[in-house]
Amino acid sequence: MADPAPAAETPTPDSGPAKPAESIFDSLHAVLRELPGLVSDRVDLFSLELSRAGLALAQIVVLIVGAAILGVTAWLMLWAGIVVALVGLGLHWALALLAALLVNAAAVWIAVLRVQRLLPSLRLPATRRHLTLGGGRIEPQPAANSPVHERPAAS
């Protein structure tokens, strides 16, 4: 019986043309084998960082609440001192309290007006105008207590 021809043998790793194809497939197979481990490592890192970020956020919230309480306490003590000083200067205690109340009410009024002027910015008017398709145009709404500026007509 005749032996099979040498050309019918499977290519060996030393043969030239088949090596690059096997190398690419071997590399791809190795990457696919390592993929679950790589993804798992990244998911573990992500979950650990989320846990750390959650703890940091909780600490930040507690510190902000504490700072707000201390700030309000300091504000009240400041105004108590001002009222005591006004009473010490001879002003009736009711008038001193009224003065403190009026100053604080004025500060609140100024803050509310500023918030009203800032509210239209939350609607992102320039972005909405830019992203509007077609000829539809979204005009910005002026704030309640701000002057209305006329736009020049588009040519």
Beta strands, then each sheet from edge to edge (+ up, - down):
end
